[in-house]
Amino acid sequence: MCRNIKTLFNFEPPATELEIRDAALQFVRKLSGFNVPSQANEAAFDHAVAQVADSARELIASMRTTAAPRDREVEAAKARARTAARFGA
């Protein structure tokens, strides 16, 4: 499940709220072991996603680097090339 969590720091354009929430959701899914929580656990699950998203947002905002921002399209092309090399075209 966590293979879907992408690096969100130091990209141009910066990470969107949706990307941060999606990463938080994947993280909580991994920790809980559930893709979809039961009705009994739904409130706790949603609260955990919100807290992780808040922490991720705070972390990304507070981090500093001297490196130039990475381009999303360039990184996506690199990932596609790695996948093609690994699994074939």
ABEGO torsion letter per residue (X at the ends): XAAABBBABGBOBBBBAAAAAAAAAAAAAAAAGBABBBAAAAAAAAAAAAAAAAAAAAAAAABBBABBBBBAAAAAAAAAAAAAAAAEX
